[in-house]
Amino acid sequence: MVTVPAVALMQPTLVAQPVHHKGWVYEEKVDGYRIVARKDDGAVSLITRQAKDHTARFPDIAKALASLAARSFILDGEVAVYDRAHVSRFEWLRARPKDGRATLPVYMVFDVLELDGKDWRPEPLWKRRQVLEELVARERMILPVRRLSSNGLKAWAHAVHKGYEGIVAKDPASPYVPGRSLHWLKVKQPKYREEERGFYKP
């Protein structure tokens, strides 16, 4: 039986141009599967936005999550595979190369919604990030999403140079609010690797 996430996910609003808001944080936009990770009484589940259970598909990530020092949690992040240049490759989640070019799937986590019975969603993002980093500090398969320059335009330039899909800009004072939000903004490279990723439309 599929376990559906208890809350709707917070979604960034897509904007056409890179932005800089003083005091905001800028993160790598991971090119992977958006996944809610849940732990209840030691049992871990990995659920997609479409409410599909991917726990059996990523057993090593589930095992790593089960080992975290918490009785229960709800985490938000992306399962991704990275190449040697540390760029996430969506298409490799479907068919991972076997020649050493790709990492194992990892969970790039960017938010904590609940932890050991406490609802962290009303708290500001900067507090949630602190709690998240402490929770996953010693785990190699569960990593906080990479923060980039504190200048949004420099963060975007870095993402383009490195070949990332884009960036996500976030207001560190924002609570976790379900649905599309202007407190999170995403900028993507146009037609980003469409043919490789399987999204090309002639």
Backbone hydrogen bonds in HBPLUS format (Angstrom, degrees):
<---DONOR---> <-ACCEPTOR-->    atom                        ^
c    i                          cat <-CA-CA->   ^        H-A-AA   ^      H-
h    n   atom  resd res      DA  || num        DHA   H-A  angle D-A-AA Bond
n    s   type  num  typ     dist DA aas  dist angle  dist       angle   num
A0179-GLY N   A0009-LEU O   2.95 MM 170  6.07 165.3  1.98 131.3 130.7     1
A0011-GLN N   A0179-GLY O   2.85 MM 168  5.43 167.1  1.86 132.3 129.1     2
A0181-SER N   A0011-GLN O   2.90 MM 170  6.03 148.1  2.01 168.3 169.2     3
A0013-THR N   A0184-TRP O   2.92 MM 171  6.29 162.2  1.96 145.1 140.8     4
A0186-LYS N   A0013-THR O   2.91 MM 173  5.96 160.6  1.95 135.8 139.0     5
A0015-VAL N   A0186-LYS O   2.97 MM 171  6.14 163.8  2.00 170.5 169.1     6
A0024-TRP N   A0021-HIS O   3.01 MM   3  5.61 165.4  2.04 139.0 141.7     7
A0025-VAL N   A0170-LYS O   2.94 MM 145  5.32 165.4  1.96 156.1 158.7     8
A0170-LYS N   A0025-VAL O   2.83 MM 145  5.32 162.9  1.86 156.3 160.5     9
A0148-LEU N   A0026-TYR O   2.67 MM 122  5.46 170.8  1.68 165.3 163.0    10
A0027-GLU N   A0168-VAL O   2.88 MM 141  5.17 167.0  1.89 146.7 150.7    11
A0168-VAL N   A0027-GLU O   2.88 MM 141  5.17 152.1  1.96 142.0 149.4    12
A0028-GLU N   A0146-ARG O   2.98 MM 118  5.66 159.3  2.02 159.7 165.7    13
A0029-LYS N   A0166-GLY O   3.01 MM 137  5.07 155.1  2.07 131.5 123.8    14
A0033-TYR N   A0079-VAL O   2.95 MM  46  5.17 157.7  2.00 148.5 152.1    15
A0079-VAL N   A0033-TYR O   2.85 MM  46  5.17 152.1  1.93 149.2 151.2    16
A0035-ILE N   A0077-GLY O   2.83 MM  42  5.55 168.8  1.85 143.7 147.5    17
A0077-GLY N   A0035-ILE O   3.11 MM  42  5.55 148.2  2.21 151.9 161.2    18
A0036-VAL N   A0047-ILE O   2.82 MM  11  5.21 170.5  1.83 156.5 158.1    19
A0047-ILE N   A0036-VAL O   2.96 MM  11  5.21 169.9  1.98 148.8 151.2    20
A0037-ALA N   A0075-LEU O   2.96 MM  38  5.05 152.5  2.04 133.7 142.0    21
A0075-LEU N   A0037-ALA O   2.82 MM  38  5.05 161.7  1.86 149.0 155.4    22
A0038-ARG N   A0045-SER O   2.93 MM   7  5.26 164.7  1.96 154.4 158.8    23
A0045-SER N   A0038-ARG O   2.91 MM   7  5.26 150.4  2.00 142.5 149.4    24
A0039-LYS N   A0073-PHE O   2.98 MM  34  5.22 152.4  2.06 148.5 148.5    25
A0073-PHE N   A0039-LYS O   3.10 MM  34  5.22 145.3  2.23 129.6 135.1    26
A0040-ASP N   A0043-ALA O   2.91 MM   3  5.27 157.9  1.96 145.1 150.4    27
A0043-ALA N   A0040-ASP O   2.99 MM   3  5.27 161.3  2.03 121.8 121.0    28
A0054-HIS N   A0046-LEU O   2.72 MM   8  5.27 164.3  1.74 162.4 165.9    29
A0048-THR N   A0052-LYS O   2.93 MM   4  5.23 160.0  1.97 144.1 150.0    30
A0051-ALA N   A0048-THR O   2.98 MM   3  5.11 151.7  2.07 111.5 112.9    31
A0057-ARG N   A0054-HIS O   3.09 MM   3  5.10 127.4  2.38  95.8 110.2    32
A0058-PHE N   A0054-HIS O   3.27 MM   4  6.56 140.8  2.43 150.8 159.0    33
A0062-ALA N   A0058-PHE O   3.09 MM   4  6.38 162.6  2.12 153.4 158.8    34
A0063-LYS N   A0059-PRO O   2.90 MM   4  6.08 153.6  1.97 145.1 152.1    35
A0064-ALA N   A0060-ASP O   2.99 MM   4  6.21 155.5  2.05 141.5 148.0    36
A0065-LEU N   A0061-ILE O   2.89 MM   4  6.15 158.5  1.93 153.8 159.6    37
A0066-ALA N   A0062-ALA O   2.95 MM   4  6.16 153.1  2.02 144.8 152.3    38
A0067-SER N   A0063-LYS O   3.17 MM   4  6.41 134.4  2.39 139.2 150.4    39
A0067-SER N   A0064-ALA O   3.18 MM   3  5.19 132.6  2.41  94.6 107.2    40
A0068-LEU N   A0065-LEU O   3.17 MM   3  5.44 158.0  2.22 107.4 114.0    41
A0070-ALA N   A0068-LEU O   2.78 MM   2  5.66 137.2  1.96 108.6  94.8    42
A0116-ASP N   A0072-SER O   2.84 MM  44  4.88 174.5  1.84 136.6 138.2    43
A0074-ILE N   A0114-GLU O   2.98 MM  40  5.02 147.8  2.08 134.1 131.0    44
A0113-LEU N   A0074-ILE O   2.84 MM  39  5.37 165.4  1.86 159.2 162.9    45
A0114-GLU N   A0074-ILE O   3.44 MM  40  5.02 161.1  2.48 127.8 131.0    46
A0076-ASP N   A0111-ASP O   2.94 MM  35  5.08 164.3  1.96 141.5 142.3    47
A0110-PHE N   A0076-ASP O   2.90 MM  34  6.04 161.6  1.93 150.9 156.5    48
A0111-ASP N   A0076-ASP O   3.18 MM  35  5.08 137.8  2.37 150.8 146.8    49
A0078-GLU N   A0108-MET O   2.85 MM  30  5.16 157.9  1.90 134.7 140.9    50
A0108-MET N   A0078-GLU O   2.73 MM  30  5.16 160.1  1.77 164.7 157.8    51
A0080-ALA N   A0106-VAL O   2.93 MM  26  5.56 159.2  1.97 156.7 163.5    52
A0106-VAL N   A0080-ALA O   2.91 MM  26  5.56 161.8  1.94 158.3 163.3    53
A0089-ARG N   A0081-VAL O   2.78 MM   8  5.77 159.6  1.82 170.4 174.7    54
A0103-THR N   A0082-TYR O   2.88 MM  21  5.36 150.9  1.96 151.5 160.1    55
A0083-ASP N   A0087-VAL O   2.99 MM   4  5.51 151.4  2.07 137.8 144.5    56
A0086-HIS N   A0083-ASP O   2.96 MM   3  5.28 156.5  2.02 117.2 119.4    57
A0092-TRP N   A0089-ARG O   3.08 MM   3  5.56 143.3  2.22 110.6 120.6    58
A0093-LEU N   A0090-PHE O   3.02 MM   3  5.62 162.4  2.05 117.4 123.2    59
A0094-ARG N   A0091-GLU O   3.19 MM   3  5.51 142.6  2.34 102.2 111.9    60
A0095-ALA N   A0091-GLU O   3.29 MM   4  6.65 154.1  2.36 140.9 148.1    61
A0107-TYR N   A0141-MET O   2.81 MM  34  6.11 175.2  1.81 161.5 162.0    62
A0143-LEU N   A0107-TYR O   2.89 MM  36  6.24 153.1  1.96 150.2 159.2    63
A0109-VAL N   A0143-LEU O   2.80 MM  34  5.99 139.8  1.96 144.7 155.5    64
A0145-VAL N   A0109-VAL O   3.00 MM  36  5.69 149.0  2.10 137.5 138.8    65
A0120-TRP N   A0113-LEU O   2.77 MM   7  5.12 145.4  1.88 136.6 145.3    66
A0115-LEU N   A0118-LYS O   2.98 MM   3  5.32 154.9  2.05 145.4 153.5    67
A0118-LYS N   A0115-LEU O   2.99 MM   3  5.32 168.0  2.01 120.3 122.3    68
A0123-GLU N   A0120-TRP O   3.04 MM   3  5.41 145.9  2.16 111.6 121.9    69
A0176-TYR N   A0121-ARG O   2.77 MM  55  4.64 162.8  1.80 143.4 147.4    70
A0127-LYS N   A0124-PRO O   3.08 MM   3  5.58 128.9  2.35 110.6 122.5    71
A0128-ARG N   A0124-PRO O   3.13 MM   4  6.48 162.7  2.16 152.7 158.1    72
A0125-LEU N   A0174-SER O   2.95 MM  49  5.56 121.8  2.30 131.1 144.1    73
A0129-ARG N   A0125-LEU O   2.82 MM   4  6.02 157.3  1.87 158.3 163.9    74
A0126-TRP N   A0172-PRO O   3.00 MM  46  5.07 156.2  2.06 146.2 139.9    75
A0130-GLN N   A0126-TRP O   3.27 MM   4  6.43 153.2  2.35 135.6 141.6    76
A0131-VAL N   A0127-LYS O   3.10 MM   4  6.43 164.1  2.13 155.1 158.3    77
A0132-LEU N   A0128-ARG O   2.90 MM   4  6.08 157.9  1.95 148.5 155.3    78
A0133-GLU N   A0129-ARG O   2.90 MM   4  6.09 164.6  1.92 154.2 157.1    79
A0134-GLU N   A0130-GLN O   3.12 MM   4  6.34 157.9  2.17 148.4 154.0    80
A0135-LEU N   A0131-VAL O   3.03 MM   4  6.22 152.4  2.10 146.0 153.8    81
A0136-VAL N   A0132-LEU O   3.12 MM   4  6.41 155.2  2.19 155.6 160.4    82
A0139-GLU N   A0136-VAL O   3.15 MM   3  5.44 171.8  2.16 121.8 122.5    83
A0155-ALA N   A0151-ASN O   2.85 MM   4  6.07 155.6  1.91 156.9 165.2    84
A0156-TRP N   A0152-GLY O   3.00 MM   4  6.18 153.2  2.07 141.2 147.7    85
A0157-ALA N   A0153-LEU O   3.02 MM   4  6.25 160.1  2.06 143.3 148.6    86
A0158-HIS N   A0154-LYS O   2.92 MM   4  6.12 156.0  1.98 147.6 153.9    87
A0159-ALA N   A0155-ALA O   2.98 MM   4  6.22 155.9  2.04 144.8 151.5    88
A0160-VAL N   A0156-TRP O   2.94 MM   4  6.23 159.2  1.99 155.9 160.8    89
A0161-HIS N   A0157-ALA O   2.97 MM   4  6.13 161.2  2.00 146.1 151.7    90
A0162-LYS N   A0158-HIS O   2.91 MM   4  6.09 157.9  1.96 152.2 157.8    91
A0163-GLY N   A0159-ALA O   2.95 MM   4  5.94 130.2  2.20 137.5 150.1    92
A0164-TYR N   A0159-ALA O   2.90 MM   5  5.03 150.6  1.99 149.5 151.4    93
A0189-GLN N   A0165-GLU O   2.86 MM  24  5.80 163.7  1.89 166.3 165.6    94
A0167-ILE N   A0187-VAL O   3.00 MM  20  5.54 148.3  2.11 149.9 159.7    95
A0187-VAL N   A0167-ILE O   3.00 MM  20  5.54 160.7  2.04 154.5 159.1    96
A0169-ALA N   A0185-LEU O   2.63 MM  16  5.01 159.0  1.67 159.2 163.4    97
A0185-LEU N   A0169-ALA O   2.79 MM  16  5.01 160.1  1.83 147.1 153.9    98
A0171-ASP N   A0183-HIS O   2.94 MM  12  5.35 151.2  2.03 158.7 164.0    99
A0174-SER N   A0171-ASP O   3.01 MM   3  5.49 168.0  2.02 121.3 124.9   100
A0197-ARG N   A0193-ARG O   2.96 MM   4  6.07 159.5  2.00 157.9 164.4   101
A0198-GLY N   A0194-GLU O   2.96 MM   4  5.96 116.6  2.37 138.5 153.3   102
A0199-PHE N   A0194-GLU O   2.80 MM   5  4.80 148.0  1.90 148.9 148.8   103
A0198-GLY N   A0195-GLU O   3.24 MM   3  5.11 147.0  2.36  94.9 104.5   104
